[in-house]
Amino acid sequence: MFLCLLPQALLGRYHRVGAEVCGAFVAVMVVGVLVRHLRWRRRGCLVRIDEDGITVTGARTVGWDEICEVREVRRGQWLGLVPIAREGFELPLFEVVLFWVRPSTAAARTARRWGGPLVLLPAKLDVGGTQIVDAVRRFGAGVPVLDEQRQTVVS
């Protein structure tokens, strides 16, 4: 239940102002998303998988000797391929975020959800999960690709 203590004549005017403020906020958010997207697209290759390892834009190359396995993880409708670090190694965060978040906070949140900070989401990249799995098998120096039950992924 909503109780309004304003006179009825003012209520209509404030309702319109509220709608205009809300509309302006949504417009600013949409522009922010578009600008962020264009900046990411200008960077070119966001992820590179080759004989040196996995390289993500803005971070160091993770060598194959730092990765013990790559897991295929499903969260709802999302498929993610998550490199798991060997003991003593730390993988970089790869996440496109709308708002600024401390990297340590974003990495911890991503690791809780997916099992590691470096998550390759085929739905957000221009390649499919099968292509990522094939690239890991081709260049990965024997790094296994396993599903959540630790069974070998068949691509």
Order of alpha helices (4+ residues) and beta strands (2+ residues): alpha-beta-beta-beta-beta-beta-alpha-alpha-beta
